[in-house]
Amino acid sequence: MLRHDRLQRLAGSLVMSAFMSMALSGVFSLLEFGVSWLWLRVWGQSILIALPIAFSLDMMFGDSLRFFSKRVADKAARAWL
């Protein structure tokens, strides 16, 4: 069971960090360069830089941040009742 949980955490961190690094590097490089071939090249390079950073940060702080966001969501839900 422990191995399954660890694999699930790694997969979740990889998926989330990949999505966020692609989305954010794409948006910010698009704002800088506009739609062009240069933008696509810079975006690809940015993903290669952002993905390992985002994955590392998610592995270090992901559990704490998910716990914190759950607490905030719970408080907000109780406030709406």
Secondary structure, DSSP 8 states (H G I E B T S, - for coil): -HHHHHHHHHHHHHHHHHHHHHHHHHHHHHHHH-SSHHHHHHHHHHHHHHHHHHHHHHHHHHHHHHHHHHHHHHHHHHHH-
